[in-house]
Amino acid sequence: MAKKLAGKMKLQVPAGKANPSPPVGPALGQRGINIMEFCKAFNAKTADLEPGAPCPTVITYYQDKSFTMDIKTPPASYFLKKAANVKSGAKTPSRETVGTVTAAQVKEIAEAKMKDLNANDIEGAMQIILGSARSMGIEVK
């Protein structure tokens, strides 16, 4: 017999740094999810990622207090800011340029995010990343 689904929630947690303090602890606690079990499982699954990289996580929890988690790759904006070596995007993206990335860096980001993007091939994924770069005011050389 299948488990009874109680709900789903989304959190963005830094890779390898899940702990019971806010915002993770209260969000999980009010839904009856074992906080320490989540933290240990999340930190183990994200050990191979860069520490501190924001990881969007979809948590599906069941009535018997068990849960499953789907950890996605960090957002494209995180990779673009890191590649362009900037702290934040432009205030007015269409008029202002805050940094530059190369086509090779865009391809590398597209390959890293391929499993989470809605693209059939690497060229389509690169177009999605280019759109993100444009909306942040990052120029591609």
DSSP file with accessible surface (Angstrom, degrees, kcal/mol):
  #  RESIDUE AA STRUCTURE BP1 BP2  ACC     N-H-->O    O-->H-N    N-H-->O    O-->H-N    TCO  KAPPA ALPHA  PHI   PSI    X-CA   Y-CA   Z-CA
    1    1 A M              0   0  233      0, 0.0     2,-0.1     0, 0.0     0, 0.0   0.000 360.0 360.0 360.0 138.9    0.0    0.0    0.0
    2    2 A A        -     0   0   87      1,-0.1     2,-0.1     3,-0.0     3,-0.0  -0.396 360.0-101.4 -75.8 153.9    1.3    3.5   -0.9
    3    3 A K        -     0   0  112      1,-0.1     2,-0.6    -2,-0.1    -1,-0.1  -0.428  37.0-109.5 -71.7 148.7    2.0    6.1    1.8
    4    4 A K        -     0   0  140     -2,-0.1    59,-2.7     1,-0.0    60,-0.3  -0.698  32.4-129.2 -82.1 120.2   -0.5    8.8    2.3
    5    5 A L  E     -A   62   0A  99     -2,-0.6    57,-0.3    57,-0.2     3,-0.1  -0.521  26.2-179.4 -71.4 127.7    0.8   12.1    1.0
    6    6 A A  E     -     0   0A  50     55,-2.3     2,-0.3     1,-0.4    56,-0.2   0.736  55.8 -66.9 -97.0 -31.2    0.5   14.9    3.5
    7    7 A G  E     -A   61   0A  17     54,-1.8    54,-2.6     2,-0.0    -1,-0.4  -0.961  38.2-104.8 165.4 179.2    2.1   17.7    1.4
    8    8 A K  E     -A   60   0A 140     -2,-0.3     2,-0.3    52,-0.2    52,-0.2  -0.962  26.4-177.5-131.7 150.2    5.0   19.2   -0.5
    9    9 A M  E     -A   59   0A  14     50,-2.3    50,-3.1    -2,-0.3     2,-0.4  -0.981  16.7-138.8-145.4 156.0    7.2   22.2    0.4
   10   10 A K  E     +A   58   0A 173     -2,-0.3     2,-0.3    48,-0.2    48,-0.2  -0.961  22.5 172.3-118.1 135.6   10.1   24.0   -1.2
   11   11 A L  E     -A   57   0A  28     46,-2.5    46,-3.4    -2,-0.4     2,-0.6  -0.968  26.9-142.4-134.6 152.2   13.1   25.3    0.6
   12   12 A Q  E     +A   56   0A 119     -2,-0.3    12,-0.0    44,-0.2    -2,-0.0  -0.951  31.8 175.4-115.8 108.8   16.4   26.8   -0.6
   13   13 A V  E     -A   55   0A   2     42,-1.9    42,-2.4    -2,-0.6     5,-0.1  -0.917  35.3-109.3-117.7 137.9   19.1   25.5    1.7
   14   14 A P  E >   -A   54   0A  56      0, 0.0     3,-2.0     0, 0.0    39,-0.1  -0.440  48.9 -97.0 -64.5 136.6   22.9   26.1    1.4
   15   15 A A  T 3  S-     0   0    0     38,-2.6    37,-2.2    35,-0.3    38,-0.1  -0.297 103.0  -0.7 -58.9 129.2   24.7   22.9    0.3
   16   16 A G  T 3  S+     0   0   35     26,-0.3    -1,-0.3    35,-0.2    27,-0.1   0.521 114.7  89.6  72.6   5.9   26.2   21.0    3.2
   17   17 A K    <   +     0   0  123     -3,-2.0     2,-0.3    25,-0.1    -2,-0.1   0.032  45.2 139.2-125.4  27.6   25.0   23.6    5.7
   18   18 A A        +     0   0    6     21,-0.3    25,-0.1    -5,-0.1    -5,-0.0  -0.581  23.7 161.3 -73.4 129.8   21.5   22.4    6.7
   19   19 A N        -     0   0   80     -2,-0.3     6,-0.4     2,-0.2     5,-0.2  -0.957  52.2-103.2-144.3 164.4   20.9   22.9   10.5
   20   20 A P  S    S+     0   0   65      0, 0.0     8,-0.1     0, 0.0    16,-0.1   0.527  86.9 102.8 -71.3  -2.0   17.9   23.1   12.8
   21   21 A S  S >> S-     0   0   54      4,-0.1     4,-1.6     1,-0.1     3,-0.8  -0.291  79.2 -37.9 -74.6 165.7   18.0   26.8   13.1
   22   22 A P  T 34 S+     0   0   97      0, 0.0    -1,-0.1     0, 0.0    -3,-0.0  -0.278 120.2  23.4 -59.6 147.5   15.6   29.1   11.2
   23   23 A P  T 3> S+     0   0   99      0, 0.0     4,-1.3     0, 0.0     5,-0.2  -0.999 129.4  39.9 -89.9  -8.8   14.5   29.0    8.5
   24   24 A V  H <> S+     0   0   10     -3,-0.8     4,-2.2    -5,-0.2     5,-0.3   0.958 113.6  50.3 -68.0 -51.8   14.9   25.3    8.0
   25   25 A G  H  X S+     0   0    4     -4,-1.6     4,-3.2    -6,-0.4     5,-0.2   0.941 113.2  41.9 -56.5 -56.3   14.0   24.0   11.5
   26   26 A P  H  > S+     0   0   69      0, 0.0     4,-2.1     0, 0.0    -1,-0.2   0.892 113.1  54.3 -61.8 -37.5   10.7   25.9   12.0
   27   27 A A  H  < S+     0   0   17     -4,-1.3     4,-0.3     1,-0.2    -2,-0.2   0.904 117.4  36.3 -63.2 -40.6    9.5   25.2    8.4
   28   28 A L  H ><>S+     0   0    0     -4,-2.2     5,-2.2    -5,-0.2     3,-1.1   0.888 113.9  57.1 -78.0 -41.0   10.1   21.4    8.9
   29   29 A G  H ><5S+     0   0   36     -4,-3.2     3,-1.6    -5,-0.3    -2,-0.2   0.887 100.9  55.0 -60.8 -41.1    8.9   21.3   12.5
   30   30 A Q  T 3<5S+     0   0  147     -4,-2.1    -1,-0.3     1,-0.3    -2,-0.1   0.686 109.2  49.6 -70.1 -13.7    5.5   22.7   11.9
   31   31 A R  T < 5S-     0   0   89     -3,-1.1    -1,-0.3    -4,-0.3    -2,-0.2   0.333 117.9-111.5-101.9   2.7    4.9   20.0    9.3
   32   32 A G  T < 5 +     0   0   28     -3,-1.6     2,-0.4     1,-0.3    -3,-0.2   0.713  65.4 148.3  79.2  21.2    6.0   17.2   11.6
   33   33 A I      < -     0   0    6     -5,-2.2     2,-0.6    -6,-0.1    -1,-0.3  -0.734  58.4-108.9 -90.6 137.1    9.2   16.3    9.7
   34   34 A N     >  -     0   0   85     31,-0.6     4,-2.1    -2,-0.4     5,-0.2  -0.508  31.8-160.5 -65.9 111.4   12.1   15.0   11.8
   35   35 A I  H  > S+     0   0   43     -2,-0.6     4,-2.7     1,-0.2     5,-0.2   0.920  85.1  46.8 -66.1 -46.8   14.5   18.0   11.5
   36   36 A M  H  > S+     0   0   89      2,-0.2     4,-2.5     1,-0.2     5,-0.2   0.893 111.1  52.5 -66.5 -37.5   17.8   16.2   12.4
   37   37 A E  H  > S+     0   0  102      1,-0.2     4,-2.3     2,-0.2    -1,-0.2   0.927 111.7  46.9 -62.7 -42.5   17.0   13.4   10.0
   38   38 A F  H  X S+     0   0    0     -4,-2.1     4,-3.1     2,-0.2     5,-0.3   0.940 111.7  50.4 -62.5 -47.7   16.5   15.9    7.2
   39   39 A C  H  X S+     0   0    3     -4,-2.7     4,-2.6     1,-0.2   -21,-0.3   0.922 112.6  45.8 -59.7 -45.0   19.6   17.8    8.1
   40   40 A K  H  X S+     0   0  148     -4,-2.5     4,-2.0     2,-0.2    -1,-0.2   0.933 116.0  45.4 -64.5 -45.1   21.8   14.7    8.1
   41   41 A A  H  X S+     0   0   36     -4,-2.3     4,-2.3    -5,-0.2    -2,-0.2   0.924 115.1  47.5 -65.2 -43.1   20.3   13.4    4.9
   42   42 A F  H  X S+     0   0    0     -4,-3.1     4,-1.9    -5,-0.2   -26,-0.3   0.939 112.3  48.1 -64.6 -47.2   20.6   16.7    3.1
   43   43 A N  H  < S+     0   0   48     -4,-2.6     4,-0.2    -5,-0.3    -1,-0.2   0.874 112.2  50.4 -63.7 -34.8   24.2   17.4    4.2
   44   44 A A  H >< S+     0   0   73     -4,-2.0     3,-0.9    -5,-0.2     4,-0.3   0.916 112.2  46.8 -68.1 -41.6   25.2   13.9    3.1
   45   45 A K  H 3< S+     0   0  120     -4,-2.3     3,-0.3     1,-0.2    -2,-0.2   0.783 116.9  43.2 -71.4 -28.0   23.5   14.3   -0.4
   46   46 A T  T >< S+     0   0    2     -4,-1.9     3,-1.1    -5,-0.2    -1,-0.2   0.282  80.6 104.3-101.9  12.1   25.1   17.8   -1.0
   47   47 A A  T <  S+     0   0   77     -3,-0.9    -1,-0.2     1,-0.2    -2,-0.1   0.817  80.0  53.1 -62.4 -30.6   28.6   16.9    0.3
   48   48 A D  T 3  S+     0   0  139     -3,-0.3    -1,-0.2    -4,-0.3    -2,-0.1   0.640  96.6  84.0 -82.6 -12.2   29.9   16.8   -3.3
   49   49 A L  S <  S-     0   0   57     -3,-1.1     3,-0.1     1,-0.1    -3,-0.0  -0.418 100.5 -80.5 -83.8 165.9   28.6   20.2   -4.1
   50   50 A E    >   -     0   0   85     -2,-0.1     3,-2.1     1,-0.1   -35,-0.3  -0.473  57.9-105.6 -64.6 126.0   30.4   23.5   -3.4
   51   51 A P  T 3  S+     0   0   98      0, 0.0   -35,-0.2     0, 0.0    -1,-0.1  -0.303 103.1  18.2 -58.2 131.3   29.7   24.3    0.3
   52   52 A G  T 3  S+     0   0   27    -37,-2.2   -36,-0.1     1,-0.3    -2,-0.1   0.321  83.3 141.3  91.7  -7.5   27.2   27.1    0.7
   53   53 A A    <   -     0   0    2     -3,-2.1   -38,-2.6   -38,-0.1    -1,-0.3  -0.497  61.0-111.7 -67.3 130.1   25.8   26.9   -2.9
   54   54 A P  E     -A   14   0A  27      0, 0.0    -1,-0.1     0, 0.0    24,-0.1  -0.488  35.1-165.2 -68.8 125.4   22.0   27.5   -2.6
   55   55 A C  E     -A   13   0A   0    -42,-2.4   -42,-1.9    -2,-0.3     2,-0.2  -0.924  14.7-140.5-116.2 109.2   20.2   24.3   -3.4
   56   56 A P  E     -A   12   0A  38      0, 0.0    16,-2.9     0, 0.0     2,-0.4  -0.501  28.1-168.0 -63.6 129.9   16.4   24.5   -4.2
   57   57 A T  E     -AB  11  71A   1    -46,-3.4   -46,-2.5    -2,-0.2     2,-0.6  -0.990  18.4-154.8-129.8 129.3   14.9   21.4   -2.5
   58   58 A V  E     -AB  10  70A  25     12,-2.4    12,-2.4    -2,-0.4     2,-0.5  -0.917  16.1-163.4-102.8 119.7   11.4   20.0   -2.9
   59   59 A I  E     -AB   9  69A   0    -50,-3.1   -50,-2.3    -2,-0.6     2,-0.6  -0.916   5.4-164.6-108.1 122.0   10.4   18.0    0.2
   60   60 A T  E     -AB   8  68A  19      8,-2.7     8,-2.5    -2,-0.5     2,-0.3  -0.937  14.2-168.7-103.5 121.0    7.5   15.6   -0.1
   61   61 A Y  E     -AB   7  67A  33    -54,-2.6   -55,-2.3    -2,-0.6   -54,-1.8  -0.864   5.0-151.2-118.0 149.7    6.2   14.6    3.3
   62   62 A Y  E >   -A    5   0A  48      4,-2.7     3,-1.6    -2,-0.3   -57,-0.2  -0.695  30.5-106.3-115.8 167.1    3.8   11.8    4.3
   63   63 A Q  T 3  S+     0   0  123    -59,-2.7   -58,-0.1     1,-0.3    -1,-0.1   0.758 115.5  64.0 -67.2 -23.2    1.3   11.2    7.1
   64   64 A D  T 3  S-     0   0   95    -60,-0.3    -1,-0.3     1,-0.1     3,-0.1   0.225 120.3-107.2 -85.8  17.5    3.6    8.6    8.7
   65   65 A K  S <  S+     0   0  137     -3,-1.6   -31,-0.6     1,-0.3    -2,-0.1   0.520  81.8 125.1  72.4   7.2    6.2   11.5    9.3
   66   66 A S        -     0   0   25    -33,-0.1    -4,-2.7    -5,-0.0     2,-0.3  -0.493  38.6-170.7 -88.8 168.4    8.5   10.2    6.6
   67   67 A F  E     -B   61   0A  27     -6,-0.2     2,-0.3    -2,-0.1    -6,-0.2  -0.980  18.3-150.6-153.0 161.1    9.7   12.3    3.7
   68   68 A T  E     -B   60   0A  64     -8,-2.5    -8,-2.7    -2,-0.3     2,-0.4  -0.955  16.9-153.1-130.0 153.0   11.6   12.3    0.4
   69   69 A M  E     -B   59   0A  20     -2,-0.3     2,-0.6   -10,-0.2   -10,-0.2  -0.984  10.4-158.4-132.6 143.3   13.6   15.2   -1.0
   70   70 A D  E     -B   58   0A  81    -12,-2.4   -12,-2.4    -2,-0.4     2,-0.6  -0.967  16.5-158.8-117.8 108.9   14.5   16.2   -4.5
   71   71 A I  E     -B   57   0A  26     -2,-0.6   -14,-0.2   -14,-0.2     2,-0.1  -0.805   8.8-160.4 -94.8 122.5   17.6   18.4   -4.5
   72   72 A K        -     0   0   70    -16,-2.9    41,-0.0    -2,-0.6    -2,-0.0  -0.455  28.3 -89.7 -93.8 170.1   18.0   20.6   -7.6
   73   73 A T        -     0   0   21     -2,-0.1    -1,-0.1     1,-0.1     3,-0.1  -0.428  56.9 -84.9 -75.0 155.7   21.1   22.3   -9.0
   74   74 A P        -     0   0    5      0, 0.0   -19,-0.2     0, 0.0    -1,-0.1  -0.184  60.6 -83.5 -56.6 154.5   21.9   25.8   -7.7
   75   75 A P    >>  -     0   0   30      0, 0.0     4,-1.5     0, 0.0     3,-0.6  -0.181  32.1-118.0 -60.7 153.5   20.2   28.6   -9.7
   76   76 A A  H 3> S+     0   0   11      1,-0.2     4,-2.9     2,-0.2     5,-0.2   0.858 114.3  61.7 -59.8 -35.1   21.7   29.9  -12.9
   77   77 A S  H 3> S+     0   0   48      1,-0.2     4,-2.6     2,-0.2    -1,-0.2   0.875 100.4  53.6 -62.1 -34.7   22.1   33.3  -11.3
   78   78 A Y  H <> S+     0   0   45     -3,-0.6     4,-2.0     2,-0.2    -1,-0.2   0.950 112.4  43.3 -63.4 -47.8   24.4   31.8   -8.7
   79   79 A F  H  X S+     0   0   41     -4,-1.5     4,-2.6     1,-0.2    -2,-0.2   0.897 114.7  50.2 -65.0 -40.7   26.7   30.3  -11.4
   80   80 A L  H  X S+     0   0    0     -4,-2.9     4,-2.7     2,-0.2     5,-0.2   0.922 110.4  48.4 -66.4 -43.0   26.6   33.5  -13.5
   81   81 A K  H  X>S+     0   0   69     -4,-2.6     5,-2.0    -5,-0.2     4,-0.8   0.902 113.7  48.2 -63.8 -38.0   27.5   35.8  -10.6
   82   82 A K  H  <5S+     0   0  108     -4,-2.0     3,-0.3    -5,-0.2    -2,-0.2   0.928 113.6  46.2 -67.3 -43.3   30.4   33.5   -9.7
   83   83 A A  H  <5S+     0   0   29     -4,-2.6    -2,-0.2     1,-0.2    -1,-0.2   0.882 117.7  42.3 -67.6 -38.7   31.6   33.3  -13.3
   84   84 A A  H  <5S-     0   0   15     -4,-2.7    16,-0.3    -5,-0.2    -1,-0.2   0.537 106.6-129.6 -84.8  -8.1   31.4   37.1  -13.8
   85   85 A N  T  <5 +     0   0  150     -4,-0.8     2,-0.3    -3,-0.3    -3,-0.2   0.929  60.0 136.0  59.0  49.3   32.8   37.7  -10.3
   86   86 A V      < -     0   0   31     -5,-2.0    -1,-0.2    -6,-0.1    -2,-0.1  -0.891  56.0-140.3-123.1 157.2   30.1   40.1   -9.3
   87   87 A K  S    S-     0   0  198     -2,-0.3     2,-0.3     1,-0.2    -1,-0.1   0.838  81.5  -4.6 -84.3 -37.2   28.1   40.4   -6.0
   88   88 A S  S    S-     0   0   60     -7,-0.1    -1,-0.2    10,-0.1     3,-0.1  -0.963  78.1 -91.2-151.0 167.7   24.7   41.2   -7.6
   89   89 A G        -     0   0   25     -2,-0.3    48,-0.2     1,-0.2    47,-0.1  -0.109  57.5 -73.9 -73.9 177.1   23.0   41.8  -10.9
   90   90 A A        -     0   0   15     46,-3.0    -1,-0.2     6,-0.2    48,-0.1  -0.380  27.4-136.3 -73.7 149.3   22.5   45.2  -12.5
   91   91 A K  S    S+     0   0  169      1,-0.3    -1,-0.1    -3,-0.1    46,-0.1   0.870 107.3  24.8 -70.6 -38.0   19.8   47.6  -11.1
   92   92 A T  S >> S-     0   0   54      1,-0.1     4,-2.2    44,-0.1     3,-1.3  -0.803  78.6-173.1-125.9  88.0   18.8   48.4  -14.7
   93   93 A P  T 34 S+     0   0   48      0, 0.0    -1,-0.1     0, 0.0    43,-0.1   0.796  79.6  53.0 -57.0 -34.7   19.8   45.3  -16.7
   94   94 A S  T 34 S+     0   0  113      1,-0.2     3,-0.1    41,-0.1    41,-0.0   0.763 121.5  30.7 -75.7 -20.6   19.0   46.7  -20.2
   95   95 A R  T <4 S+     0   0  208     -3,-1.3     2,-0.4     1,-0.1    -1,-0.2   0.639 116.0  55.8-107.3 -21.0   21.1   49.9  -19.7
   96   96 A E     <  -     0   0   75     -4,-2.2     2,-0.5    42,-0.0    -6,-0.2  -0.917  58.8-156.3-123.7 142.1   23.9   48.7  -17.4
   97   97 A T        +     0   0   84     -2,-0.4    41,-0.2     1,-0.1    40,-0.1  -0.976  10.7 177.6-116.8 125.9   26.5   46.0  -17.6
   98   98 A V        -     0   0   46     39,-2.6     2,-0.3    -2,-0.5    40,-0.2   0.648  64.3 -17.5-101.0 -19.3   27.9   44.7  -14.3
   99   99 A G  E     -c  138   0B  13     38,-0.9    40,-2.9   -13,-0.1     2,-0.3  -0.979  57.8-119.2-169.2 177.5   30.2   41.9  -15.6
  100  100 A T  E     -c  139   0B  66    -16,-0.3     2,-0.3    -2,-0.3    40,-0.2  -0.965  14.9-170.6-133.7 150.2   31.1   39.6  -18.5
  101  101 A V  E     -c  140   0B   2     38,-2.3    40,-2.8    -2,-0.3     2,-0.2  -0.941  24.4-118.8-131.3 157.8   31.3   35.9  -19.1
  102  102 A T     >  -     0   0   66     -2,-0.3     4,-2.0    38,-0.2     5,-0.1  -0.533  25.5-112.9 -92.5 164.0   32.7   33.9  -22.0
  103  103 A A  H  > S+     0   0   54     38,-1.1     4,-2.4     1,-0.2     5,-0.2   0.854 119.2  56.9 -62.6 -34.0   30.7   31.6  -24.2
  104  104 A A  H  > S+     0   0   71      2,-0.2     4,-2.2     1,-0.2    -1,-0.2   0.900 106.2  49.1 -65.1 -39.0   32.8   28.7  -22.8
  105  105 A Q  H  > S+     0   0   59      2,-0.2     4,-2.4     1,-0.2    -2,-0.2   0.900 109.7  51.9 -67.0 -38.0   31.6   29.6  -19.2
  106  106 A V  H  X S+     0   0    0     -4,-2.0     4,-2.6     2,-0.2    -2,-0.2   0.921 110.2  48.8 -63.2 -42.0   28.0   29.8  -20.5
  107  107 A K  H  X S+     0   0   90     -4,-2.4     4,-2.4     2,-0.2    -2,-0.2   0.914 110.2  51.1 -64.8 -40.4   28.4   26.3  -22.0
  108  108 A E  H  X S+     0   0  135     -4,-2.2     4,-2.0     2,-0.2    -2,-0.2   0.919 111.7  46.9 -62.5 -42.8   29.9   25.0  -18.7
  109  109 A I  H  X S+     0   0   11     -4,-2.4     4,-2.2     1,-0.2    -2,-0.2   0.921 111.2  52.0 -65.4 -42.3   26.9   26.4  -16.7
  110  110 A A  H  X S+     0   0    0     -4,-2.6     4,-0.8     1,-0.2    -2,-0.2   0.897 109.4  49.5 -62.4 -39.7   24.4   25.0  -19.2
  111  111 A E  H  < S+     0   0  108     -4,-2.4     3,-0.4     1,-0.2     4,-0.3   0.902 111.0  49.7 -66.8 -38.2   26.0   21.5  -18.8
  112  112 A A  H  < S+     0   0   52     -4,-2.0     3,-0.3     1,-0.2    -2,-0.2   0.871 119.1  37.5 -67.4 -35.8   25.9   21.7  -15.0
  113  113 A K  H >X S+     0   0   19     -4,-2.2     3,-1.7     1,-0.2     4,-0.9   0.444  84.2 108.5 -95.1   0.4   22.2   22.8  -15.1
  114  114 A M  G >< S+     0   0   54     -4,-0.8     3,-0.8    -3,-0.4     5,-0.3   0.832  74.0  55.3 -51.1 -41.4   21.1   20.5  -18.0
  115  115 A K  G 34 S+     0   0  151     -4,-0.3    -1,-0.3    -3,-0.3    -2,-0.1   0.790 113.5  41.7 -68.2 -23.2   19.1   18.1  -15.8
  116  116 A D  G <4 S+     0   0   52     -3,-1.7     2,-0.2    -4,-0.1    -1,-0.2   0.516  99.4  89.1 -99.4  -7.0   17.0   20.9  -14.3
  117  117 A L  S << S-     0   0   33     -4,-0.9     2,-1.5    -3,-0.8     8,-0.1  -0.633  78.8-125.4 -92.9 153.7   16.4   22.9  -17.5
  118  118 A N        +     0   0  158     -2,-0.2     2,-0.3     6,-0.1    -3,-0.1  -0.568  69.5 120.4 -92.6  69.0   13.6   22.5  -20.0
  119  119 A A        -     0   0   23     -2,-1.5    -2,-0.1    -5,-0.3     3,-0.1  -0.985  57.3-149.5-136.3 146.7   15.9   22.0  -23.0
  120  120 A N  S    S+     0   0  166     -2,-0.3     2,-0.3     1,-0.1    -1,-0.1   0.764  82.2  10.5 -84.5 -30.4   16.4   19.2  -25.5
  121  121 A D  S  > S-     0   0   79      1,-0.0     4,-1.9    -7,-0.0     5,-0.2  -0.876  84.5 -94.1-142.4 176.6   20.0   19.8  -26.2
  122  122 A I  H  > S+     0   0   38     -2,-0.3     4,-2.5     1,-0.2     5,-0.2   0.837 119.8  57.8 -67.3 -31.3   23.0   21.8  -24.9
  123  123 A E  H  > S+     0   0  113      2,-0.2     4,-1.8     1,-0.2    -1,-0.2   0.916 107.5  47.5 -65.4 -41.6   22.4   24.7  -27.4
  124  124 A G  H  > S+     0   0   25      1,-0.2     4,-1.6     2,-0.2    -1,-0.2   0.902 111.6  50.6 -64.0 -40.7   18.8   25.2  -26.0
  125  125 A A  H  X S+     0   0    0     -4,-1.9     4,-2.2     1,-0.2    -2,-0.2   0.895 107.5  53.9 -64.0 -38.9   20.2   25.1  -22.5
  126  126 A M  H  X S+     0   0   40     -4,-2.5     4,-2.7     1,-0.2    -1,-0.2   0.884 105.1  54.0 -63.8 -36.4   22.8   27.7  -23.4
  127  127 A Q  H  X S+     0   0  117     -4,-1.8     4,-2.1     2,-0.2    -1,-0.2   0.892 107.6  50.5 -64.5 -38.2   20.0   30.0  -24.7
  128  128 A I  H  X S+     0   0   65     -4,-1.6     4,-1.9     2,-0.2    -2,-0.2   0.934 112.2  46.5 -64.3 -44.3   18.2   29.8  -21.4
  129  129 A I  H  X S+     0   0    0     -4,-2.2     4,-2.5     1,-0.2    -2,-0.2   0.899 109.7  54.3 -66.2 -39.0   21.4   30.7  -19.5
  130  130 A L  H  X S+     0   0   33     -4,-2.7     4,-2.6     1,-0.2    -1,-0.2   0.902 106.9  51.7 -61.3 -39.4   22.1   33.6  -22.0
  131  131 A G  H  X S+     0   0   28     -4,-2.1     4,-2.1     1,-0.2    -1,-0.2   0.905 109.6  49.2 -63.5 -40.5   18.6   34.9  -21.2
  132  132 A S  H  X S+     0   0   37     -4,-1.9     4,-0.8     2,-0.2    -2,-0.2   0.908 110.8  50.6 -64.0 -41.7   19.4   34.8  -17.5
  133  133 A A  H >X>S+     0   0    1     -4,-2.5     5,-2.8     1,-0.2     3,-0.8   0.928 110.0  49.9 -62.7 -43.6   22.7   36.6  -18.0
  134  134 A R  H ><5S+     0   0  160     -4,-2.6     3,-1.1     1,-0.3    -1,-0.2   0.905 108.1  52.7 -61.5 -41.6   20.9   39.3  -20.0
  135  135 A S  H 3<5S+     0   0   77     -4,-2.1    -1,-0.3     1,-0.3    -2,-0.2   0.673 110.5  48.9 -72.0 -13.9   18.3   39.8  -17.3
  136  136 A M  H <<5S-     0   0   23     -4,-0.8   -46,-3.0    -3,-0.8    -1,-0.3   0.473 117.5-110.3 -98.1  -7.2   21.1   40.2  -14.8
  137  137 A G  T <<5S+     0   0    5     -3,-1.1   -39,-2.6    -4,-0.6   -38,-0.9   0.769  70.3 142.6  81.8  26.5   23.1   42.8  -16.8
  138  138 A I  E   < -c   99   0B   6     -5,-2.8    -1,-0.3   -41,-0.2     2,-0.3  -0.903  41.9-142.6-104.3 125.6   25.9   40.3  -17.5
  139  139 A E  E     -c  100   0B  83    -40,-2.9   -38,-2.3    -2,-0.5     2,-0.5  -0.615   5.4-140.1 -88.1 145.1   27.4   40.6  -21.0
  140  140 A V  E      c  101   0B  52     -2,-0.3   -38,-0.2   -40,-0.2   -40,-0.0  -0.917 360.0 360.0-107.8 124.5   28.6   37.5  -23.0
  141  141 A K              0   0  150    -40,-2.8   -38,-1.1    -2,-0.5   -41,-0.0  -0.769 360.0 360.0-101.1 360.0   31.8   37.8  -24.9
